[in-house]
């Protein structure tokens, strides 16, 4: 290889090239030395030496101009343009000229071009950890990077060119080229085209000059070799010119390729940076939106909490007087001394109080559902008695309006189901109430079926119907029909809303179909698991007393009228009633004469009901405690149970519910007066009973609740034995009203 290099004259060419390179190197080193030895001490440049790329401009006129001038002059001297002496001292010419030009140029230009930006930017006193490599560095090796918005080390700053030197605008090579293009190239040309032509021209000239230098050196070496052959000189020059011209074409193509490739890369980087900036802006917007949403959610929670507190307080304040109204209206309703012409007013007072109580419950139910604090209380329910009660209640109301009320049992119904009796009844009561209210003539048909644990209730009426527009919003809160028959129809507009929500919470559905002017059909489907047979439950329509010794009951309430209401209701039934106006009074009376049961209010001055219950239990008094309170929220119930209370009733008190609680916690057996046979004093004619074998055939149908089968057997019995028609008519009447318990008594 060495032999070939020598034979082809490569070493000679390298000698010439290295001579040129040495002159350029000396010019560059001399410029650096002059900067350090002359400019720094004289104050012509910044005192501190800066090596970080983030602070250095792409072009420093002091160093570049001095190096270029010294290099060009020394190279010209080296090739013999200034004579043999200058050629011999070309290196010293580069050294001296650089030392002379550096301070001169610095003096005339000032030191504003030494740094691309001020050192005193915002991160100068920030962290010494690089945000990219996450390594710790000395303070002098860290700079602020606006592209990453953090501190960056010198190495990462040098290696990462994606930022396109965003930290030093106006000091980049592209900025200088753009300034030159705007100042010296025609303004009618697009700026992008001007920049492209300028880059092409500079790169083409640089590569052409560099190629020309190397070609000239080779030509010069060949010319020295061919001095003895002067006729070949012209031919040699022509060949080198052709070769150089061919190289220029190739250089031009390569230059365009480099320019376009660099521009594509630059555009891609700029587009990436632009999209990244847009993405960061979008992220910031999302953060601000999330913050606003969190603030709005917090405000909504605060408002919802305030609403719940308001509803709780208002319900307590309304329930307190309402309890007295309903209680005394019940007492007046039972009082035979009330004149007949005043009894209707008492009934109106009682119904109005119950309506207001139901309205409060509806609003509280909506509030509980919205606050996600709604709970269901599943327990065994006697299905026959439950349906019988609803049918009897609304059949009477329908008949009062002159409407026909029919109930059809589609198949065999279970005796007991697992359900929240209050909520299932609430759904059906809301629908039945609307059917009675909005039907002026015709009939109301209730169809009940049960299959595979799913109970279906279909309630049809021949009322005014609902048009398509209103049908879409019928389940919205406070929605009321604006199409009536001329009579004002009362209602809160919450019944169907609550019914729909309750049905869905219990895993069922509520649907409606309607034809305006013809009527509406509401269909409820609920999952009510069959619990099998149950012991017979008695019906206590008129309670007159109870069996056994007299029970002592202590009523604790700070409101005298509330105590009087409870005493007036229970004392006629044979209870020994005692009253206490505060928690302290309750503790004293309970310790002196322990009662069989305590009816306790929660909201009392001094020792409240919860604390009273705790102290009673701590004193060893274990009698049942039933809370009677207007604070009806689940948290109040839970607090009462945790304090040792046995049960909870919300005010206004329903007498039937109170009596049921008394029976549950004291084991009472009520004395009841049956008033189903007609007006007081009426004597029912004895019915002719069928033979025992016929009765035995009827009992299974009653036991399983197959009223359709029972009616068929009764029809067959009446057809075969007309003397038993009064008996069959009586049983069919009871069956139509779902009075199963009375049918059982009649058949025994």
C-alpha positions as a printed Julia matrix, in Angstrom:
748×3 Matrix{Float64}:
    0.0     0.0     0.0
    2.83    2.44    0.86
    4.49    1.66   -2.48
    1.29    2.38   -4.37
    0.78    5.63   -2.47
    4.28    6.78   -3.39
    4.01    5.65   -7.02
    0.75    7.52   -7.55
    2.1    10.69   -5.9
   -0.47   10.71   -3.09
    2.13   11.6    -0.5
    3.11   14.63   -2.52
   -0.51   15.74   -2.69
   -0.94   15.19    1.04
    2.12   17.34    1.67
    0.55   20.24   -0.19
   -2.84   19.74    1.5
   -1.31   19.56    4.96
    0.58   22.75    4.19
   -2.68   24.49    3.42
   -4.34   23.02    6.5
   -1.49   24.13    8.71
   -1.94   27.73    7.63
   -5.67   27.56    8.36
   -5.05   25.93   11.73
   -2.5    28.55   12.69
   -4.95   31.31   11.75
   -7.68   29.74   13.92
   -5.43   29.04   16.91
   -3.99   32.54   16.66
   -7.47   34.07   16.7
   -8.32   32.12   19.87
   -5.02   33.08   21.49
   -5.51   36.75   20.62
   -8.96   36.61   22.14
   -7.62   35.28   25.42
   -4.36   37.23   25.6
   -5.43   40.6    24.22
   -9.21   41.08   24.17
   -9.95   39.69   27.63
   -7.39   41.82   29.49
   -8.34   44.92   27.49
  -12.08   44.39   28.11
  -12.88   44.03   24.43
  -14.8    40.79   25.16
  -16.71   39.42   28.18
  -14.45   38.55   31.08
  -15.88   35.07   31.65
  -15.12   32.35   29.17
  -18.32   30.77   27.87
  -18.26   27.28   26.35
  -21.94   26.35   26.56
  -23.61   26.1    23.17
  -26.78   27.62   24.61
  -25.0    31.0    25.0
  -22.81   31.07   21.87
  -24.02   32.54   18.55
  -23.62   30.53   15.37
  -21.47   33.3    13.86
  -19.07   35.51   15.82
  -17.75   38.21   13.45
  -14.54   38.71   15.45
  -13.25   35.17   15.24
  -14.69   34.28   11.84
  -13.51   37.37    9.98
  -10.06   37.28   11.58
   -9.64   33.55   10.89
  -10.85   33.81    7.28
   -8.67   36.81    6.48
   -5.57   35.3     8.08
   -6.2    31.94    6.37
   -6.69   33.43    2.89
   -3.63   35.7     3.07
   -1.37   32.95    4.45
   -2.55   30.46    1.81
   -1.87   32.97   -0.96
    1.58   33.47    0.48
    2.04   29.7     0.77
    1.33   29.11   -2.93
    3.98   31.71   -3.83
    1.77   34.61   -4.83
    3.8    37.05   -2.72
    7.22   35.61   -3.52
    9.52   33.05   -2.02
   10.11   34.91    1.24
    6.41   35.27    1.9
    5.94   31.6     1.08
    8.57   30.62    3.61
    6.97   32.81    6.3
    3.3    32.05    5.44
    2.69   30.52    8.88
    4.01   33.64   10.6
    1.84   35.78    8.33
   -1.26   33.82    9.54
   -0.13   34.22   13.16
    0.55   37.93   12.99
   -2.47   38.86   10.92
   -4.85   36.99   13.29
   -3.33   38.71   16.33
   -3.78   42.06   14.64
   -7.32   41.58   13.32
   -8.97   40.09   16.44
   -8.62   43.16   18.72
   -9.26   45.53   15.83
  -12.55   43.9    14.83
  -13.6    43.54   18.48
  -12.92   47.22   19.05
  -15.07   48.34   16.11
  -17.95   45.88   16.62
  -18.06   45.93   20.41
  -18.64   42.74   22.4
  -22.39   42.46   21.7
  -21.86   39.5    19.34
  -19.98   37.32   21.8
  -23.09   36.0    23.6
  -26.41   34.94   22.07
  -28.38   35.81   25.23
  -28.0    37.26   28.67
  -26.62   35.0    31.35
  -29.05   36.37   33.93
  -32.08   34.41   32.71
  -34.61   32.92   35.06
  -32.95   29.56   35.69
  -29.54   30.91   36.59
  -30.23   30.18   40.26
  -32.47   27.14   39.73
  -31.73   23.42   39.99
  -28.4    21.94   38.95
  -30.09   18.8    37.63
  -30.53   18.26   33.9
  -34.17   17.79   32.93
  -33.2    15.28   30.2
  -30.5    13.01   31.62
  -31.49   13.84   35.24
  -27.85   14.02   36.35
  -26.48   16.67   38.68
  -23.92   19.14   37.32
  -22.02   22.15   38.5
  -23.67   25.5    38.15
  -21.47   26.49   35.2
  -22.54   23.45   33.17
  -26.27   24.17   33.38
  -28.36   26.45   31.18
  -32.05   27.15   30.84
  -33.78   25.53   27.83
  -37.1    27.12   26.78
  -37.92   24.11   24.59
  -37.99   21.78   27.62
  -38.81   24.54   30.1
  -36.09   23.44   32.48
  -32.38   23.24   33.15
  -30.24   21.35   30.65
  -26.59   20.31   30.74
  -24.04   21.26   28.07
  -23.81   17.73   26.67
  -27.56   17.27   26.24
  -27.82   20.76   24.78
  -25.14   19.91   22.21
  -26.58   16.51   21.27
  -30.23   17.54   21.12
  -30.83   19.65   18.0
  -34.62   19.22   17.89
  -35.13   22.54   19.61
  -33.68   24.4    16.59
  -31.85   26.74   18.99
  -35.05   28.23   20.36
  -33.03   29.69   23.25
  -31.14   32.21   21.11
  -33.37   33.83   18.49
  -31.56   36.29   16.24
  -28.16   34.64   16.74
  -28.61   31.58   14.58
  -27.16   31.08   11.12
  -30.67   30.94    9.67
  -31.42   34.3    11.25
  -28.36   35.83    9.57
  -29.33   34.29    6.24
  -32.91   35.52    6.6
  -31.66   39.02    7.41
  -29.4    38.96    4.35
  -32.19   37.61    2.12
  -34.59   40.34    3.23
  -32.01   43.04    2.67
  -30.32   42.06   -0.58
  -32.6    39.73   -2.56
  -35.7    40.87   -4.51
  -38.69   41.3    -2.23
  -41.14   40.06   -4.88
  -39.77   36.57   -4.39
  -41.24   34.53   -1.51
  -39.04   34.53    1.56
  -38.82   30.73    1.55
  -37.53   30.77   -2.04
  -35.0    33.49   -1.23
  -33.68   31.52    1.72
  -33.49   28.36   -0.36
  -31.51   30.1    -3.13
  -29.2    31.73   -0.61
  -28.45   28.42    1.13
  -27.86   26.77   -2.23
  -25.51   29.54   -3.36
  -23.42   29.49   -0.18
  -23.14   25.7    -0.02
  -22.46   25.45   -3.76
  -19.72   28.08   -3.56
  -18.15   26.41   -0.55
  -18.09   22.97   -2.17
  -16.97   24.41   -5.52
  -14.08   26.33   -3.96
  -13.05   23.34   -1.86
  -13.18   21.07   -4.91
  -11.33   23.68   -6.99
   -8.55   23.89   -4.4
   -8.0    20.14   -4.38
   -8.24   19.97   -8.19
   -5.78   22.87   -8.52
   -3.31   21.19   -6.21
   -3.46   17.99   -8.23
   -3.13   19.99  -11.45
   -0.14   21.85   -9.99
    1.59   18.59   -9.07
    0.96   17.14  -12.52
    2.17   20.37  -14.11
    5.5    20.13  -12.26
    5.88   16.57  -13.44
    5.07   17.49  -17.06
    7.42   20.51  -17.34
    9.62   18.59  -19.81
    6.63   18.0   -22.01
    5.42   21.52  -22.73
    3.24   20.44  -25.69
    1.09   18.44  -23.23
    0.46   21.47  -20.97
   -2.54   22.75  -22.91
   -4.08   19.29  -23.13
   -3.61   18.79  -19.37
   -5.32   22.09  -18.56
   -8.29   21.28  -20.81
   -8.72   17.89  -19.19
   -8.66   19.37  -15.67
  -11.16   22.06  -16.7
  -13.52   19.39  -18.12
  -13.17   17.31  -14.99
  -13.85   20.32  -12.75
  -16.86   21.35  -14.86
  -18.26   17.82  -14.58
  -17.69   17.93  -10.85
  -19.56   21.26  -10.65
  -22.66   19.63  -12.18
  -22.42   16.81   -9.67
  -21.81   19.32   -6.86
  -24.89   21.3    -7.91
  -27.09   18.2    -7.8
  -25.66   17.14   -4.46
  -26.12   20.67   -3.14
  -29.81   20.71   -4.09
  -30.25   17.29   -2.53
  -28.59   18.44    0.69
  -30.59   21.68    0.76
  -33.93   19.96    0.16
  -33.12   17.18    2.61
  -32.14   19.69    5.28
  -35.24   21.75    4.56
  -37.48   18.67    4.81
  -35.88   17.76    8.1
  -36.27   21.31    9.32
  -39.92   21.49    8.26
  -40.58   18.15    9.93
  -38.96   19.41   13.13
  -40.91   22.64   12.99
  -44.18   20.81   12.36
  -43.41   18.41   15.18
  -42.62   21.31   17.47
  -45.78   23.11   16.39
  -47.95   20.05   16.95
  -46.22   19.41   20.27
  -46.89   22.99   21.29
  -50.53   22.63   20.29
  -50.71   19.39   22.25
  -49.17   21.05   25.29
  -51.63   23.91   24.95
  -54.47   21.4    24.73
  -53.13   19.6    27.8
  -53.0    22.91   29.65
  -56.56   23.64   28.55
  -57.65   20.21   29.76
  -55.92   20.85   33.07
  -57.71   24.17   33.41
  -60.98   22.53   32.38
  -60.43   19.72   34.9
  -59.68   22.29   37.57
  -62.87   24.17   36.7
  -64.83   20.92   36.68
  -63.38   19.98   40.06
  -64.28   23.42   41.37
  -67.77   23.15   39.88
  -68.16   19.67   41.37
  -67.05   20.96   44.73
  -69.52   23.83   44.49
  -72.25   21.41   43.39
  -71.47   19.11   46.31
  -71.55   22.09   48.64
  -74.86   23.25   47.16
  -76.25   19.73   47.33
  -75.14   19.42   50.94
  -76.75   22.78   51.71
  -79.92   21.64   49.95
  -79.95   18.41   51.95
  -79.5    20.32   55.2
  -82.25   22.72   54.15
  -84.62   19.88   53.29
  -83.8    18.1    56.53
  -84.41   21.2    58.62
  -87.54   22.2    56.71
  -88.97   18.69   56.85
  -88.39   18.68   60.6
  -90.06   22.06   61.0
  -93.04   21.0    58.84
  -93.4    17.55   60.37
  -93.54   18.98   63.9
  -96.9    20.83   63.55
  -98.13   18.33   60.97
  -97.84   15.54   63.52
 -100.29   17.38   65.76
 -102.67   18.08   62.87
 -102.85   14.46   61.73
 -102.94   13.09   65.26
 -105.8    15.26   66.43
 -107.68   14.77   63.17
 -107.45   11.02   63.78
 -108.79   11.5    67.32
 -111.63   13.7    66.07
 -112.4    11.23   63.3
 -112.85    8.46   65.91
 -114.85   10.64   68.3
 -118.59    9.8    68.03
 -119.47   13.17   69.59
 -118.46   15.03   66.42
 -121.62   16.24   64.61
 -122.25   14.69   61.23
 -122.09   18.04   59.43
 -118.58   18.61   60.88
 -117.28   15.1    60.21
 -116.68   15.92   56.54
 -114.51   18.88   57.55
 -112.52   16.6    59.88
 -112.06   14.11   57.06
 -110.86   16.91   54.77
 -108.42   18.06   57.44
 -107.12   14.52   57.86
 -106.72   13.94   54.11
 -105.0    17.32   53.63
 -102.52   16.54   56.38
 -101.8    13.13   54.91
 -101.36   14.7    51.46
  -98.88   17.23   52.83
  -97.04   14.44   54.63
  -96.85   12.43   51.41
  -95.57   15.49   49.54
  -92.78   15.93   52.09
  -91.86   12.26   51.72
  -91.78   12.6    47.91
  -89.43   15.58   48.04
  -87.2    13.83   50.57
  -87.15   10.7    48.41
  -85.96   12.74   45.44
  -83.28   14.35   47.62
  -82.13   10.95   48.93
  -81.95    9.51   45.44
  -79.96   12.48   44.12
  -77.59   12.25   47.1
  -77.2     8.47   46.51
  -78.33    7.81   50.08
  -81.47    5.9    49.17
  -81.83    2.48   50.8
  -84.33   -0.32   50.31
  -85.67   -2.37   53.22
  -86.42   -5.87   51.94
  -88.56   -8.07   54.18
  -91.19  -10.82   53.82
  -94.5    -9.41   52.59
  -97.87  -11.19   52.54
  -98.66  -10.67   48.88
 -102.38  -11.42   49.08
 -102.97   -9.02   51.95
 -100.83   -6.38   50.29
 -102.85   -6.51   47.06
 -106.12   -6.77   48.96
 -105.36   -3.59   50.87
 -104.58   -1.62   47.68
 -107.65   -2.91   45.87
 -109.98   -2.1    48.77
 -108.47    1.36   49.15
 -108.8     2.44   45.51
 -111.96    0.54   44.75
 -113.73    2.7    47.32
 -112.24    5.88   45.83
 -113.22    4.83   42.31
 -116.77    3.98   43.33
 -117.09    7.36   45.04
 -116.45    8.93   41.61
 -118.89    6.58   39.9
 -116.14    4.53   38.24
 -115.99    0.79   37.78
 -112.94   -0.78   39.42
 -111.95   -4.32   38.41
 -109.0    -6.48   39.37
 -107.97   -9.54   37.38
 -105.53  -12.15   38.68
 -103.86  -13.67   35.62
 -102.31  -16.68   37.36
 -101.51  -18.09   40.78
  -99.93  -15.57   43.13
  -97.42  -16.48   45.87
  -98.46  -16.09   49.48
  -95.27  -14.33   50.51
  -92.67  -12.4    48.54
  -89.46  -10.63   49.46
  -89.88   -6.91   48.81
  -89.74   -3.44   50.23
  -93.45   -3.21   50.97
  -93.38    0.55   51.41
  -91.65    1.24   48.08
  -93.63   -1.27   46.03
  -96.8     0.17   47.52
  -95.53    3.67   46.76
  -95.13    2.79   43.07
  -98.59    1.25   42.76
 -100.28    3.93   44.87
  -98.86    6.7    42.67
 -100.15    5.01   39.52
 -103.54    4.09   40.98
 -103.99    7.6    42.37
 -103.36    9.09   38.93
 -105.76    6.6    37.35
 -108.53    7.64   39.74
 -107.75   11.36   39.46
 -107.63   11.54   35.66
 -110.57    9.24   34.93
 -113.99   10.91   34.94
 -116.04    8.04   33.54
 -115.59    4.42   32.61
 -113.48    1.96   34.51
 -110.09    1.21   36.0
 -108.72   -2.27   35.32
 -105.88   -3.78   37.35
 -104.3    -6.96   35.97
 -101.8    -8.78   38.2
  -99.59  -11.68   37.17
  -96.63  -13.57   38.58
  -94.11  -15.75   36.78
  -90.59  -16.92   37.62
  -90.21  -14.46   40.47
  -91.37  -11.46   38.43
  -94.6    -9.73   39.39
  -96.35   -7.68   36.73
  -98.95   -5.01   37.42
 -100.92   -3.54   34.53
 -103.14   -0.59   35.43
 -105.45    0.65   32.66
 -107.93    3.5    32.78
 -110.39    5.19   30.45
 -109.25    8.69   31.37
 -108.14   11.66   29.32
 -105.0     9.97   28.01
 -101.63   11.53   27.31
 -100.54   13.0    23.99
  -97.23   12.05   22.38
  -95.41   15.25   23.33
  -96.29   14.98   27.02
  -95.67   11.22   27.01
  -91.96   11.81   26.35
  -91.62   13.92   29.51
  -94.15   12.19   31.74
  -91.45   10.8    34.06
  -89.61   14.12   34.48
  -89.79   15.78   37.94
  -92.66   18.22   38.51
  -94.27   17.3    35.19
  -98.04   17.68   35.29
 -100.58   17.23   32.54
 -101.82   20.55   31.18
 -104.74   18.86   29.49
 -107.61   18.33   31.92
 -111.32   17.93   31.77
 -112.01   21.26   33.31
 -111.54   20.23   36.92
 -108.34   21.15   38.68
 -106.29   18.07   39.57
 -103.93   18.36   42.5
 -100.51   16.78   42.65
  -96.84   17.58   43.06
  -95.68   16.13   39.75
  -93.22   13.86   41.56
  -95.22   10.64   41.82
  -94.36    9.11   38.45
  -90.77   10.33   38.67
  -90.26    8.56   41.97
  -92.12    5.47   40.75
  -89.89    5.21   37.68
  -86.7     5.6    39.73
  -87.86    3.14   42.4
  -88.77    0.53   39.8
  -85.33    0.81   38.19
  -83.53    0.73   41.56
  -85.38   -2.5    42.42
  -84.29   -4.03   39.11
  -87.64   -3.62   37.39
  -89.22   -1.33   34.87
  -92.13    1.05   34.46
  -93.61    1.71   31.03
  -96.63    3.59   29.75
  -98.76    3.56   26.63
 -101.56    6.03   26.05
 -104.1     7.16   23.47
 -105.41   10.72   23.96
 -109.09   10.69   24.77
 -109.14    6.91   25.25
 -107.0     6.2    28.28
 -103.59    5.09   29.51
 -101.96    1.83   30.54
  -99.07    1.71   32.99
  -97.1    -1.54   33.26
  -94.86   -2.29   36.24
  -92.59   -5.34   36.33
  -90.67   -6.06   39.55
  -88.54   -8.93   40.75
  -90.26  -10.19   43.92
  -88.84  -13.59   44.97
  -91.37  -16.15   46.2
  -90.89  -17.0    49.9
  -93.52  -19.75   50.04
  -96.38  -20.16   52.49
  -96.83  -18.07   55.61
  -98.97  -18.18   58.73
 -102.29  -16.4    58.56
 -102.13  -12.7    59.27
 -105.12  -11.13   60.94
 -106.79   -7.93   59.83
 -107.21   -5.33   62.57
 -109.41   -2.65   61.17
 -110.87   -1.45   64.47
 -108.59   -1.97   67.48
 -110.41   -1.49   70.77
 -107.79   -2.8    73.19
 -105.41   -5.66   73.87
 -105.22   -8.85   75.91
 -103.19   -9.18   79.07
 -102.02   -6.81   81.75
 -101.96   -3.08   81.15
  -98.71   -1.78   79.66
  -96.95    1.37   80.82
  -95.65    3.63   78.04
  -93.45    6.69   78.59
  -93.78    9.42   75.92
  -90.73   11.73   75.76
  -91.15   14.92   73.69
  -90.37   18.58   74.36
  -93.56   19.65   72.54
  -96.64   19.28   74.83
  -99.05   19.0    71.91
  -97.13   16.03   70.52
  -97.22   14.27   73.87
 -100.95   14.94   74.13
 -101.57   13.46   70.66
  -99.82   10.18   71.49
 -101.51    9.98   74.89
 -104.92   10.64   73.31
 -104.38    7.85   70.77
 -103.02    5.14   73.08
 -104.77    5.81   76.4
 -108.24    4.76   75.1
 -106.72    1.42   74.1
 -105.86    0.63   77.72
 -102.25    1.78   77.97
 -100.99    3.52   81.13
  -99.43    6.67   79.71
  -96.68    8.76   81.29
  -95.11   11.86   79.73
  -91.7    13.52   80.0
  -90.76   16.89   78.51
  -86.98   16.44   78.37
  -84.22   13.89   78.42
  -83.44   14.6    82.07
  -87.09   14.09   83.04
  -87.14   10.83   81.07
  -84.1     9.47   82.93
  -85.67   10.28   86.29
  -89.1     8.79   85.51
  -87.66    5.7    83.82
  -85.44    5.03   86.84
  -88.29    5.58   89.32
  -90.98    3.58   87.47
  -89.54    1.58   84.57
  -92.07    1.56   81.7
  -92.72   -1.34   79.34
  -91.84    0.83   76.33
  -90.53    4.34   75.63
  -91.6     6.58   72.72
  -88.66    8.97   72.32
  -88.2    12.17   70.32
  -84.67   12.98   69.07
  -84.59   16.78   68.77
  -84.9    18.12   72.31
  -83.11   20.91   74.2
  -80.53   19.84   76.73
  -80.01   16.1    76.52
  -81.25   15.05   73.08
  -82.9    11.75   72.27
  -79.73    9.98   71.18
  -77.88   10.83   74.39
  -80.97    9.92   76.44
  -81.07    6.46   74.85
  -77.36    5.94   75.53
  -77.78    6.87   79.2
  -80.83    4.62   79.58
  -78.86    1.67   78.26
  -75.86    2.54   80.45
  -78.2     2.58   83.46
  -79.26   -0.99   82.71
  -82.76   -0.15   81.41
  -83.42   -2.55   78.51
  -87.06   -1.79   77.7
  -87.87   -1.25   73.97
  -87.3     2.31   72.73
  -89.14    3.5    69.62
  -87.98    6.81   68.18
  -90.67    9.23   66.99
  -88.83   12.0    65.19
  -89.21   14.48   62.36
  -85.54   13.91   61.49
  -86.16   11.14   58.97
  -82.83   10.89   57.17
  -80.98    7.53   57.13
  -78.16    9.05   59.19
  -80.66    9.91   61.95
  -82.03    6.37   61.9
  -78.54    4.9    62.05
  -77.54    7.17   64.94
  -80.67    6.16   66.86
  -80.08    2.44   66.33
  -76.42    2.78   67.33
  -77.52    4.55   70.51
  -79.56    1.48   71.52
  -83.02    2.29   70.18
  -85.1    -0.58   68.84
  -87.12    1.06   66.09
  -87.79    4.33   64.28
  -90.95    6.09   63.07
  -90.92    9.35   61.17
  -93.32   12.13   62.03
  -96.11   12.71   61.25
  -96.98    9.42   62.89
  -99.29    7.01   61.08
 -101.48    5.39   63.75
 -101.5     2.0    62.02
  -97.69    1.99   61.84
  -97.42    2.98   65.51
  -99.78    0.2    66.61
  -97.87   -2.33   64.52
  -94.61   -1.29   66.18
  -96.2    -1.61   69.63
  -97.37   -5.12   68.8
  -93.96   -6.06   67.43
  -91.95   -4.9    70.44
  -94.35   -5.82   73.27
  -95.98   -8.98   71.89
  -99.51   -7.62   72.24
 -102.62   -9.39   70.99
 -105.15   -6.79   69.87
 -108.86   -6.83   70.59
 -110.52   -5.96   67.27
 -114.04   -4.99   66.27
 -114.99   -6.23   62.81
 -116.95   -3.55   60.99
 -116.85   -5.03   57.48
 -120.41   -6.29   57.55
 -122.05   -2.92   57.33
 -123.23   -0.13   59.57
 -123.02   -0.47   63.32
 -125.83   -2.54   64.76
 -126.66   -4.33   61.5
 -127.21   -8.06   61.92
 -126.05  -10.25   59.08
 -128.34  -13.11   58.11
 -126.63  -16.49   58.65
 -125.36  -18.08   55.44
 -126.22  -21.65   54.54
 -122.9   -23.51   54.52
 -122.25  -26.21   51.89
 -121.34  -29.71   53.05
 -117.86  -30.39   54.45
 -116.68  -32.22   51.32
 -117.54  -29.19   49.17
 -115.71  -26.9    51.6
 -112.66  -29.17   51.44
 -112.63  -28.79   47.64
 -112.64  -24.99   47.97
 -109.94  -24.67   50.67
 -106.93  -25.59   48.41
 -107.82  -22.81   45.96
 -107.89  -20.29   48.81
 -104.67  -21.61   50.33
 -102.66  -21.14   47.11
 -104.42  -17.9    46.14
 -105.99  -19.28   42.94
 -108.98  -16.94   42.87
 -109.86  -17.75   39.26
 -110.13  -21.45   40.11
 -112.11  -20.58   43.24
 -114.61  -18.53   41.22
 -115.1   -21.41   38.76
 -115.82  -23.81   41.62
 -118.27  -21.33   43.17
 -120.09  -20.87   39.85
 -120.37  -24.62   39.47
 -121.68  -24.92   43.06
 -124.28  -22.18   42.52
 -125.44  -23.84   39.27
 -125.8   -27.28   40.84
 -127.19  -26.11   44.24
 -129.11  -22.79   44.02
 -129.68  -22.79   47.8
 -125.98  -22.01   48.28
 -126.03  -18.92   46.02
 -125.92  -16.44   48.98
 -122.86  -18.29   50.23
 -121.16  -18.29   46.82
 -122.03  -14.61   46.29
 -120.5   -13.72   49.66
 -117.27  -15.63   48.93
 -116.99  -14.15   45.41
 -117.42  -10.65   46.86
 -114.63  -11.27   49.34
 -112.47  -12.76   46.56
 -113.03   -9.73   44.34
 -111.71   -7.57   47.19
 -108.81   -9.99   47.94
 -110.0   -10.49   51.51
 -108.34  -13.9    51.7
 -108.2   -14.04   55.48
 -111.97  -13.57   55.78
 -112.59  -16.24   53.15
 -110.5   -18.64   55.22
 -112.52  -17.81   58.33
 -115.76  -18.32   56.41
 -114.69  -21.74   55.15
 -113.41  -23.04   58.51
